[in-house]
């Protein structure tokens, strides 16, 4: 068995949209889904969303935050979190950062594995984009990296985002110690 990598190299693509999208994607027929605003969600629930959506794609930044730091970020007046429910259970989320009223950031966007392949990606991203434009900013931004789902970048571009720059970076995947810490908090089954 090979040791866990200390760091992984990735390329981050930063994208922006300066004109609201014209096409509105509908909820696929026969799919029982809803999006609900999670106003100041419990930290454990937020970590659950981050882990379930992001673990396969090496999301780790927010999962490493201590309670105080995480609460200050996700409970800020400028942060909005919306949860996708599929057949009554959480299936994904998106998070909007409105700290800069002129440039709204779609900070996180993703779905859990059980929601994939059901035609929900375009619909959910379309709703996220509409929510970002609701305050009429000059632009909205998002970023993705080469460790994210391979459909992420093409989906962002299909819905109107344009790449503006790329940046090489590294990240440190969650270790067994990190996973045990999350398990102790009840986020993952250890």
N, CA, C and O of each residue as an XYZ file, in Angstrom:
760
protein
N       0.853     -1.184      0.000
C       0.000      0.000      0.000
C       0.896      1.243      0.000
O       1.853      1.316      0.771
N       0.597      2.194     -0.839
C       1.409      3.399     -0.935
C       0.998      4.410      0.137
O      -0.150      4.441      0.580
N       1.961      5.229      0.536
C       1.690      6.266      1.530
C       0.846      7.365      0.904
O       0.875      7.579     -0.308
N       0.091      8.059      1.755
C      -0.721      9.179      1.272
C       0.198     10.313      0.814
O       1.211     10.572      1.463
N      -0.129     10.991     -0.284
C       0.723     12.085     -0.745
C       0.700     13.241      0.255
O      -0.328     13.536      0.863
N       1.856     13.886      0.411
C       1.940     15.054      1.282
C       1.190     16.231      0.672
O       0.471     16.951      1.365
N       1.369     16.418     -0.634
C       0.656     17.482     -1.341
C       0.314     16.988     -2.743
O       0.931     16.056     -3.258
N      -0.665     17.622     -3.337
C      -1.044     17.344     -4.722
C      -0.953     18.641     -5.506
O      -1.363     19.700     -5.031
N      -0.415     18.546     -6.708
C      -0.363     19.708     -7.599
C      -1.694     19.839     -8.322
O      -2.326     18.844     -8.677
N      -2.101     21.067     -8.531
C      -3.337     21.331     -9.262
C      -3.217     22.669     -9.982
O      -2.375     23.500     -9.642
N      -4.059     22.858    -10.966
C      -4.165     24.144    -11.649
C      -5.562     24.677    -11.409
O      -6.553     24.015    -11.713
N      -5.632     25.868    -10.865
C      -6.912     26.519    -10.586
C      -7.269     27.394    -11.778
O      -6.441     28.168    -12.259
N      -8.508     27.269    -12.254
C      -9.020     28.139    -13.302
C     -10.027     29.092    -12.673
O     -11.005     28.657    -12.064
N      -9.792     30.378    -12.818
C     -10.687     31.413    -12.314
C     -11.560     31.870    -13.474
O     -11.063     32.182    -14.556
N     -12.873     31.906    -13.231
C     -13.820     32.279    -14.281
C     -14.697     33.420    -13.804
O     -14.854     33.645    -12.604
N     -15.268     34.138    -14.764
C     -16.223     35.200    -14.429
C     -17.323     35.253    -15.469
O     -17.186     34.756    -16.587
N     -18.419     35.873    -15.062
C     -19.559     36.121    -15.940
C     -19.932     37.585    -15.731
O     -20.158     38.021    -14.602
N     -19.994     38.342    -16.831
C     -20.298     39.766    -16.713
C     -21.683     40.129    -17.234
O     -22.114     41.277    -17.125
N     -22.371     39.153    -17.797
C     -23.731     39.353    -18.297
C     -24.571     38.165    -17.816
O     -24.151     37.018    -17.967
N     -25.742     38.421    -17.243
C     -26.565     37.298    -16.776
C     -26.888     36.317    -17.899
O     -27.033     36.697    -19.060
N     -26.995     35.059    -17.524
C     -27.342     34.030    -18.507
C     -28.753     34.254    -19.041
O     -29.618     34.786    -18.345
N     -28.962     33.849    -20.253
C     -30.270     33.998    -20.880
C     -31.074     32.721    -20.731
O     -32.265     32.771    -20.426
N     -30.442     31.582    -20.942
C     -31.140     30.304    -20.884
C     -31.344     29.870    -19.443
O     -30.427     29.932    -18.623
N     -32.547     29.436    -19.150
C     -32.891     28.930    -17.823
C     -33.134     27.440    -17.962
O     -33.992     27.018    -18.737
N     -32.385     26.641    -17.216
C     -32.518     25.192    -17.291
C     -33.571     24.715    -16.296
O     -33.505     25.055    -15.115
N     -34.545     23.928    -16.765
C     -35.600     23.455    -15.868
C     -35.161     22.224    -15.079
O     -34.193     21.552    -15.434
N     -35.879     21.950    -14.023
C     -35.694     20.716    -13.269
C     -36.090     19.562    -14.179
O     -37.162     19.604    -14.782
N     -35.256     18.533    -14.295
C     -35.611     17.403    -15.159
C     -36.940     16.770    -14.727
O     -37.256     16.704    -13.539
N     -37.694     16.317    -15.702
C     -38.987     15.688    -15.426
C     -38.809     14.454    -14.554
O     -37.856     13.692    -14.713
N     -39.738     14.275    -13.638
C     -39.742     13.099    -12.791
C     -38.730     13.112    -11.667
O     -38.580     12.111    -10.967
N     -38.028     14.221    -11.474
C     -37.038     14.312    -10.403
C     -37.653     15.090     -9.243
O     -38.145     16.204     -9.426
N     -37.622     14.506     -8.066
C     -38.161     15.122     -6.857
C     -37.020     15.868     -6.156
O     -36.303     15.293     -5.337
N     -36.862     17.149     -6.485
C     -35.750     17.928     -5.938
C     -36.229     19.310     -5.528
O     -37.197     19.844     -6.070
N     -35.523     19.873     -4.554
C     -35.802     21.224     -4.083
C     -34.506     21.839     -3.595
O     -33.576     21.132     -3.208
N     -34.453     23.163     -3.616
C     -33.311     23.905     -3.100
C     -33.820     24.764     -1.957
O     -34.764     25.537     -2.126
N     -33.193     24.630     -0.790
C     -33.595     25.406      0.375
C     -32.428     26.234      0.891
O     -31.287     25.772      0.914
N     -32.723     27.457      1.302
C     -31.710     28.326      1.894
C     -31.440     27.832      3.313
O     -32.359     27.728      4.126
N     -30.191     27.532      3.603
C     -29.790     27.107      4.948
C     -29.223     28.328      5.658
O     -28.056     28.678      5.484
N     -30.051     28.958      6.444
C     -29.639     30.180      7.122
C     -28.884     29.828      8.398
O     -29.445     29.238      9.321
N     -27.615     30.195      8.440
C     -26.724     29.899      9.564
C     -26.803     28.419      9.966
O     -27.209     28.093     11.081
N     -26.409     27.525      9.041
C     -26.502     26.088      9.323
C     -25.580     25.666     10.466
O     -24.571     26.315     10.743
N     -25.945     24.571     11.119
C     -25.087     23.998     12.152
C     -23.754     23.630     11.513
O     -23.706     23.231     10.350
N     -22.687     23.764     12.268
C     -21.361     23.470     11.738
C     -21.249     22.018     11.287
O     -20.651     21.734     10.250
N     -21.824     21.096     12.064
C     -21.756     19.679     11.694
C     -22.466     19.428     10.363
O     -21.983     18.647      9.543
N     -23.603     20.079     10.144
C     -24.324     19.901      8.887
C     -23.520     20.469      7.721
O     -23.436     19.854      6.659
N     -22.932     21.644      7.925
C     -22.121     22.245      6.869
C     -20.921     21.359      6.554
O     -20.605     21.138      5.385
N     -20.253     20.852      7.582
C     -19.111     19.956      7.344
C     -19.558     18.680      6.635
O     -18.840     18.153      5.785
N     -20.734     18.189      6.985
C     -21.287     17.016      6.301
C     -21.429     17.313      4.804
O     -21.030     16.499      3.971
N     -21.990     18.468      4.463
C     -22.142     18.848      3.054
C     -20.780     18.937      2.375
O     -20.583     18.383      1.294
N     -19.845     19.632      3.006
C     -18.509     19.778      2.430
C     -17.858     18.415      2.201
O     -17.267     18.172      1.149
N     -17.969     17.533      3.187
C     -17.342     16.223      3.071
C     -18.011     15.369      2.002
O     -17.334     14.793      1.150
N     -19.339     15.285      2.044
C     -20.055     14.421      1.111
C     -19.915     14.889     -0.337
O     -19.832     14.069     -1.250
N     -19.888     16.188     -0.543
C     -19.739     16.721     -1.902
C     -18.272     16.728     -2.316
O     -17.942     16.334     -3.435
N     -17.398     17.170     -1.432
C     -16.039     17.473     -1.838
C     -14.962     16.446     -1.596
O     -13.894     16.541     -2.201
N     -15.189     15.472     -0.744
C     -14.114     14.528     -0.440
C     -13.543     13.839     -1.682
O     -12.322     13.726     -1.799
N     -14.385     13.375     -2.617
C     -13.800     12.739     -3.811
C     -12.918     13.684     -4.635
O     -12.073     13.233     -5.409
N     -13.118     14.993     -4.464
C     -12.401     15.989     -5.271
C     -11.350     16.715     -4.439
O     -10.824     17.751     -4.847
N     -11.057     16.168     -3.291
C      -9.982     16.676     -2.418
C     -10.287     18.037     -1.796
O      -9.363     18.789     -1.485
N     -11.585     18.370     -1.609
C     -11.907     19.594     -0.883
C     -11.445     19.382      0.555
O     -11.803     18.384      1.180
N     -10.668     20.298      1.071
C     -10.160     20.122      2.418
C     -10.115     21.415      3.223
O     -10.075     21.375      4.453
N     -10.120     22.532      2.561
C      -9.897     23.819      3.220
C     -10.878     24.068      4.379
O     -10.456     24.299      5.512
N     -12.163     24.020      4.095
C     -13.150     24.301      5.141
C     -13.211     23.185      6.190
O     -13.550     23.445      7.345
N     -12.888     21.957      5.803
C     -12.926     20.845      6.750
C     -11.803     20.938      7.783
O     -11.887     20.320      8.844
N     -10.777     21.689      7.487
C      -9.670     21.877      8.433
C      -9.931     23.024      9.414
O      -9.231     23.143     10.419
N     -10.917     23.859      9.138
C     -11.160     25.030      9.984
C     -11.677     24.618     11.360
O     -12.456     23.675     11.494
N     -11.219     25.356     12.385
C     -11.766     25.139     13.721
C     -13.174     25.738     13.769
O     -13.559     26.506     12.887
N     -13.931     25.384     14.799
C     -15.333     25.805     14.898
C     -15.504     27.315     14.824
O     -16.377     27.808     14.110
N     -14.688     28.041     15.549
C     -14.837     29.497     15.590
C     -14.607     30.127     14.219
O     -15.375     30.986     13.788
N     -13.553     29.698     13.540
C     -13.236     30.242     12.223
C     -14.324     29.885     11.220
O     -14.782     30.742     10.463
N     -14.739     28.621     11.214
C     -15.773     28.192     10.276
C     -17.071     28.956     10.516
O     -17.694     29.432      9.567
N     -17.485     29.078     11.776
C     -18.723     29.805     12.090
C     -18.639     31.250     11.616
O     -19.620     31.789     11.105
N     -17.477     31.886     11.778
C     -17.361     33.292     11.360
C     -17.512     33.429      9.849
O     -17.990     34.456      9.368
N     -17.111     32.408      9.097
C     -17.217     32.457      7.641
C     -18.633     32.132      7.181
O     -19.236     32.909      6.440
N     -19.169     30.991      7.614
C     -20.456     30.560      7.056
C     -21.650     31.256      7.693
O     -22.746     31.222      7.132
N     -21.468     31.885      8.849
C     -22.563     32.623      9.473
C     -22.470     34.124      9.222
O     -23.254     34.898      9.771
N     -21.521     34.531      8.402
C     -21.386     35.955      8.060
C     -22.617     36.420      7.290
O     -23.229     35.643      6.556
N     -22.970     37.665      7.457
C     -24.116     38.229      6.743
C     -23.932     38.202      5.233
O     -24.910     38.272      4.489
N     -22.696     38.102      4.774
C     -22.402     38.104      3.340
C     -22.339     36.698      2.733
O     -22.070     36.549      1.542
N     -22.584     35.683      3.540
C     -22.540     34.295      3.056
C     -23.949     33.730      2.974
O     -24.742     33.863      3.906
N     -24.248     33.099      1.847
C     -25.533     32.418      1.654
C     -25.248     30.975      1.258
O     -24.421     30.716      0.384
N     -25.933     30.043      1.901
C     -25.761     28.620      1.602
C     -27.117     28.051      1.227
O     -28.102     28.225      1.946
N     -27.153     27.367      0.090
C     -28.380     26.747     -0.406
C     -28.125     25.248     -0.559
O     -27.109     24.830     -1.114
N     -29.063     24.451     -0.057
C     -28.888     23.000     -0.062
C     -29.861     22.368     -1.049
O     -31.054     22.670     -1.053
N     -29.325     21.485     -1.881
C     -30.125     20.684     -2.798
C     -30.619     19.461     -2.045
O     -29.834     18.743     -1.426
N     -31.919     19.230     -2.102
C     -32.519     18.021     -1.540
C     -33.074     17.201     -2.694
O     -33.760     17.725     -3.572
N     -32.771     15.928     -2.681
C     -33.231     15.001     -3.709
C     -33.960     13.868     -2.999
O     -33.390     13.176     -2.156
N     -35.229     13.691     -3.353
C     -36.069     12.684     -2.692
C     -36.047     12.860     -1.174
O     -36.072     11.881     -0.428
N     -36.001     14.107     -0.727
C     -36.094     14.435      0.690
C     -34.797     14.444      1.463
O     -34.801     14.787      2.645
N     -33.685     14.081      0.844
C     -32.402     14.021      1.554
C     -31.391     14.975      0.903
O     -31.479     15.246     -0.294
N     -30.433     15.483      1.689
C     -29.418     16.362      1.116
C     -28.685     15.682     -0.029
O     -28.352     14.499      0.043
N     -28.438     16.448     -1.089
C     -27.783     15.882     -2.272
C     -26.747     16.823     -2.880
O     -26.129     16.477     -3.886
N     -26.543     17.998     -2.298
C     -25.564     18.942     -2.808
C     -25.794     20.308     -2.207
O     -26.689     20.494     -1.383
N     -24.984     21.261     -2.622
C     -25.161     22.627     -2.114
C     -24.386     23.609     -2.978
O     -23.521     23.237     -3.772
N     -24.728     24.871     -2.793
C     -23.877     25.939     -3.322
C     -23.814     27.043     -2.285
O     -24.731     27.237     -1.487
N     -22.712     27.752     -2.325
C     -22.459     28.814     -1.358
C     -22.067     30.075     -2.105
O     -21.227     30.044     -3.005
N     -22.682     31.179     -1.725
C     -22.440     32.466     -2.364
C     -21.778     33.400     -1.364
O     -22.201     33.503     -0.212
N     -20.727     34.082     -1.827
C     -20.041     35.073     -1.009
C     -20.358     36.451     -1.596
O     -19.977     36.758     -2.725
N     -21.055     37.269     -0.818
C     -21.442     38.612     -1.247
C     -20.612     39.703     -0.560
O     -21.077     40.835     -0.425
N     -19.391     39.375     -0.128
C     -18.550     40.363      0.573
C     -18.272     41.587     -0.287
O     -18.201     42.703      0.228
N     -18.116     41.387     -1.590
C     -17.911     42.506     -2.520
C     -19.184     42.630     -3.352
O     -19.407     41.810     -4.243
N     -20.024     43.630     -3.087
C     -21.298     43.746     -3.800
C     -21.169     43.851     -5.320
O     -22.109     43.519     -6.043
N     -20.023     44.305     -5.805
C     -19.828     44.439     -7.250
C     -19.385     43.127     -7.900
O     -19.557     42.932     -9.104
N     -18.816     42.238     -7.096
C     -18.274     40.989     -7.630
C     -18.675     39.838     -6.704
O     -18.001     39.559     -5.712
N     -19.766     39.187     -7.040
C     -20.298     38.102     -6.213
C     -19.584     36.807     -6.587
O     -19.421     36.493     -7.766
N     -19.160     36.060     -5.568
C     -18.417     34.824     -5.798
C     -19.266     33.603     -5.480
O     -19.831     33.492     -4.392
N     -19.349     32.693     -6.435
C     -19.944     31.386     -6.196
C     -18.821     30.559     -5.573
O     -18.044     29.915     -6.278
N     -18.750     30.588     -4.247
C     -17.608     30.049     -3.508
C     -17.528     28.525     -3.569
O     -16.438     27.966     -3.688
N     -18.674     27.854     -3.487
C     -18.728     26.390     -3.566
C     -19.952     25.982     -4.356
O     -21.000     26.624     -4.293
N     -19.799     24.897     -5.102
C     -20.902     24.338     -5.875
C     -20.602     22.867     -6.095
O     -19.520     22.509     -6.560
N     -21.560     22.016     -5.762
C     -21.342     20.601     -6.048
C     -22.495     19.740     -5.582
O     -23.366     20.161     -4.822
N     -22.459     18.515     -6.073
C     -23.491     17.541     -5.727
C     -22.837     16.280     -5.166
O     -21.681     15.975     -5.462
N     -23.591     15.567     -4.362
C     -23.133     14.302     -3.816
C     -23.209     13.227     -4.902
O     -23.972     13.362     -5.858
N     -22.426     12.172     -4.756
C     -22.389     11.141     -5.804
C     -23.757     10.570     -6.190
O     -23.983     10.271     -7.362
N     -24.672     10.413     -5.231
C     -25.973      9.814     -5.572
C     -26.845     10.736     -6.430
O     -27.846     10.289     -6.990
N     -26.478     12.014     -6.539
C     -27.252     12.951     -7.360
C     -26.701     13.058     -8.782
O     -27.356     13.609     -9.667
N     -25.511     12.534     -8.993
C     -24.877     12.637    -10.302
C     -25.614     11.789    -11.338
O     -26.186     10.747    -11.021
N     -25.583     12.256    -12.566
C     -26.167     11.498    -13.671
C     -27.674     11.577    -13.777
O     -28.281     10.802    -14.517
N     -28.294     12.497    -13.051
C     -29.748     12.640    -13.088
C     -30.187     13.923    -13.773
O     -31.363     14.283    -13.727
N     -29.249     14.613    -14.409
C     -29.581     15.834    -15.130
C     -29.757     17.046    -14.243
O     -30.370     18.029    -14.661
N     -29.232     17.001    -13.023
C     -29.435     18.091    -12.077
C     -28.363     19.179    -12.132
O     -28.604     20.291    -11.663
N     -27.198     18.891    -12.688
C     -26.089     19.845    -12.659
C     -26.412     21.185    -13.290
O     -26.198     22.234    -12.682
N     -26.928     21.150    -14.514
C     -27.264     22.418    -15.193
C     -28.363     23.158    -14.458
O     -28.306     24.379    -14.314
N     -29.371     22.421    -13.989
C     -30.478     23.055    -13.262
C     -29.976     23.725    -11.992
O     -30.301     24.883    -11.729
N     -29.182     23.000    -11.201
C     -28.691     23.548     -9.941
C     -27.758     24.733    -10.180
O     -27.869     25.753     -9.500
N     -26.845     24.608    -11.134
C     -25.947     25.723    -11.419
C     -26.713     26.922    -11.951
O     -26.381     28.064    -11.632
N     -27.722     26.676    -12.750
C     -28.559     27.767    -13.256
C     -29.218     28.522    -12.100
O     -29.288     29.751    -12.121
N     -29.702     27.790    -11.093
C     -30.315     28.442     -9.927
C     -29.264     29.211     -9.128
O     -29.540     30.302     -8.629
N     -28.068     28.650     -9.008
C     -26.990     29.333     -8.284
C     -26.629     30.643     -8.985
O     -26.441     31.671     -8.334
N     -26.536     30.600    -10.293
C     -26.207     31.796    -11.063
C     -27.304     32.850    -10.895
O     -27.003     34.030    -10.711
N     -28.560     32.437    -10.958
C     -29.668     33.383    -10.744
C     -29.575     34.027     -9.364
O     -29.783     35.232     -9.222
N     -29.266     33.228     -8.357
C     -29.141     33.762     -6.996
C     -27.995     34.772     -6.919
O     -28.117     35.799     -6.251
N     -26.891     34.486     -7.593
C     -25.757     35.424     -7.603
C     -26.135     36.753     -8.254
O     -25.755     37.815     -7.762
N     -26.882     36.697     -9.357
C     -27.259     37.915    -10.072
C     -28.375     38.687     -9.377
O     -28.649     39.828     -9.748
N     -29.020     38.098     -8.383
C     -30.174     38.738     -7.732
C     -29.854     40.128     -7.182
O     -30.722     41.000     -7.170
N     -28.631     40.342     -6.734
C     -28.265     41.650     -6.185
C     -27.656     42.578     -7.233
O     -27.134     43.641     -6.899
N     -27.726     42.169     -8.508
C     -27.272     42.968     -9.646
C     -25.827     43.441     -9.529
O     -25.556     44.640     -9.595
N     -24.894     42.496     -9.355
C     -23.482     42.877     -9.309
C     -22.969     43.198    -10.711
O     -23.688     43.029    -11.696
N     -21.738     43.657    -10.794
C     -21.098     43.891    -12.089
C     -20.658     42.569    -12.715
O     -20.613     42.439    -13.939
N     -20.336     41.594    -11.871
C     -19.898     40.296    -12.362
C     -20.078     39.251    -11.267
O     -20.231     39.578    -10.090
N     -20.057     37.991    -11.681
C     -19.990     36.899    -10.721
C     -18.776     36.049    -11.084
O     -18.399     35.933    -12.250
N     -18.182     35.465    -10.063
C     -16.973     34.679    -10.253
C     -17.138     33.282     -9.678
O     -18.003     33.032     -8.839
N     -16.294     32.386    -10.148
C     -16.229     31.023     -9.635
C     -14.838     30.509     -9.993
O     -14.190     31.029    -10.902
N     -14.389     29.500     -9.282
C     -13.146     28.857     -9.700
C     -13.277     27.357     -9.541
O     -14.093     26.861     -8.765
N     -12.461     26.653    -10.288
C     -12.412     25.203    -10.226
C     -10.958     24.809    -10.441
O     -10.139     25.627    -10.862
N     -10.647     23.560    -10.151
C      -9.266     23.124    -10.338
C      -9.237     21.754    -10.998
O     -10.267     21.099    -11.159
N      -8.049     21.341    -11.370
C      -7.892     20.076    -12.085
C      -8.174     18.867    -11.201
O      -8.229     17.747    -11.708
N      -8.354     19.055     -9.909
C      -8.727     17.951     -9.018
C     -10.244     17.830     -8.878
O     -10.736     16.830     -8.354
N     -10.990     18.835     -9.338
C     -12.457     18.807     -9.268
C     -13.025     17.825    -10.285
O     -12.299     17.274    -11.112
N     -14.324     17.620    -10.208
C     -15.006     16.743    -11.161
C     -14.666     17.199    -12.575
O     -14.670     18.399    -12.848
N     -14.370     16.263    -13.483
C     -13.987     16.660    -14.842
C     -15.056     17.447    -15.593
O     -14.736     18.148    -16.554
N     -16.315     17.348    -15.179
C     -17.386     18.089    -15.855
C     -17.530     19.513    -15.332
O     -18.280     20.300    -15.911
N     -16.828     19.868    -14.246
C     -17.024     21.184    -13.624
C     -16.692     22.321    -14.580
O     -17.544     23.172    -14.838
N     -15.489     22.355    -15.102
C     -15.082     23.454    -15.986
C     -15.964     23.544    -17.228
O     -16.429     24.636    -17.553
N     -16.217     22.431    -17.943
C     -17.112     22.542    -19.105
C     -18.521     23.028    -18.741
O     -19.138     23.767    -19.508
N     -19.033     22.614    -17.569
C     -20.366     23.058    -17.154
C     -20.379     24.555    -16.888
O     -21.291     25.254    -17.329
N     -19.382     25.052    -16.174
C     -19.315     26.496    -15.920
C     -19.281     27.269    -17.235
O     -19.966     28.281    -17.385
N     -18.488     26.793    -18.175
C     -18.387     27.480    -19.458
C     -19.679     27.370    -20.255
O     -20.092     28.338    -20.894
N     -20.312     26.227    -20.228
C     -21.575     26.049    -20.951
C     -22.638     27.034    -20.456
O     -23.458     27.516    -21.238
N     -22.616     27.328    -19.157
C     -23.610     28.232    -18.600
C     -23.179     29.693    -18.598
O     -23.854     30.532    -18.004
N     -22.055     30.011    -19.259
C     -21.721     31.405    -19.496
C     -20.494     31.964    -18.808
O     -20.161     33.128    -19.031
N     -19.811     31.196    -17.988
C     -18.582     31.689    -17.367
C     -17.437     31.625    -18.377
O     -17.370     30.714    -19.202
N     -16.548     32.598    -18.298
C     -15.373     32.649    -19.159
C     -14.116     32.607    -18.289
O     -14.034     33.325    -17.292
N     -13.132     31.770    -18.655
C     -11.872     31.764    -17.897
C     -11.169     33.118    -18.014
O     -11.128     33.712    -19.091
N     -10.621     33.596    -16.903
C      -9.884     34.867    -16.915
C      -8.430     34.683    -16.521
O      -7.584     35.500    -16.887
N      -8.120     33.615    -15.775
C      -6.713     33.315    -15.478
C      -6.593     31.915    -14.886
O      -7.563     31.327    -14.407
N      -5.370     31.409    -14.938
C      -5.061     30.110    -14.352
C      -3.884     30.288    -13.406
O      -3.045     31.169    -13.592
N      -3.839     29.435    -12.387
C      -2.786     29.538    -11.384
C      -2.439     28.135    -10.890
O      -3.329     27.359    -10.542
N      -1.168     27.818    -10.859
C      -0.744     26.541    -10.307
C      -0.733     26.629     -8.790
O      -0.396     27.661     -8.210
N      -1.112     25.518     -8.159
C      -1.202     25.495     -6.706
C      -0.955     24.074     -6.212
O      -0.858     23.136     -7.004
N      -0.857     23.930     -4.914
C      -0.776     22.612     -4.295
C      -1.763     22.576     -3.138
O      -2.113     23.611     -2.571
N      -2.200     21.385     -2.799
C      -3.037     21.228     -1.618
C      -2.625     19.961     -0.903
O      -1.985     19.077     -1.473
N      -3.002     19.894      0.347
C      -2.694     18.747      1.189
C      -3.984     17.987      1.435
O      -4.844     18.464      2.175
N      -4.140     16.814      0.832
C      -5.374     16.051      1.034
C      -5.587     15.710      2.506
O      -4.645     15.716      3.299
N      -6.810     15.420      2.851
C      -7.119     15.009      4.222
C      -6.372     13.724      4.543
O      -6.386     12.776      3.758
N      -5.727     13.695      5.686
C      -4.992     12.519      6.132
C      -5.918     11.628      6.963
O      -7.059     11.994      7.245
N      -5.416     10.467      7.345
C      -6.190      9.593      8.238
C      -6.457     10.295      9.560
O      -7.525     10.130     10.149
N      -5.499     11.073     10.025
C      -5.690     11.838     11.260
C      -6.827     12.848     11.091
O      -7.669     12.993     11.977
N      -6.849     13.543      9.956
C      -7.933     14.495      9.682
C      -9.275     13.787      9.648
O     -10.258     14.282     10.198
N      -9.317     12.627      9.001
C     -10.570     11.863      8.909
C     -11.031     11.392     10.286
O     -12.227     11.403     10.575
N     -10.096     10.981     11.131
C     -10.458     10.571     12.501
C     -11.019     11.757     13.285
O     -11.980     11.613     14.040
N     -10.408     12.934     13.099
C     -10.909     14.150     13.785
C     -12.348     14.447     13.328
O     -13.207     14.781     14.144
N     -12.595     14.325     12.034
C     -13.950     14.558     11.522
C     -14.915     13.488     12.038
O     -16.069     13.781     12.352
N     -14.436     12.255     12.122
C     -15.284     11.169     12.647
C     -15.676     11.445     14.096
O     -16.816     11.195     14.490
N     -14.752     11.949     14.877
C     -15.036     12.291     16.270
C     -16.094     13.378     16.382
O     -16.832     13.438     17.366
N     -16.163     14.238     15.366
C     -17.174     15.298     15.349
C     -18.490     14.794     14.759
O     -19.469     15.536     14.682
N     -18.504     13.515     14.340
C     -19.736     12.934     13.784
C     -19.972     13.258     12.329
O     -21.094     13.111     11.844
N     -18.933     13.702     11.607
C     -19.094     14.100     10.215
C     -18.975     12.906      9.289
O     -19.739     12.770      8.333
N     -18.011     12.039      9.578
C     -17.803     10.839      8.754
C     -17.816      9.620      9.667
O     -17.588      9.731     10.872
N     -18.079      8.488      9.098
C     -18.028      7.248      9.866
C     -16.588      6.784      9.900
O     -16.000      6.513      8.853
N     -16.013      6.687     11.078
C     -14.594      6.325     11.222
C     -14.378      4.845     11.318
O     -13.239      4.394     11.441
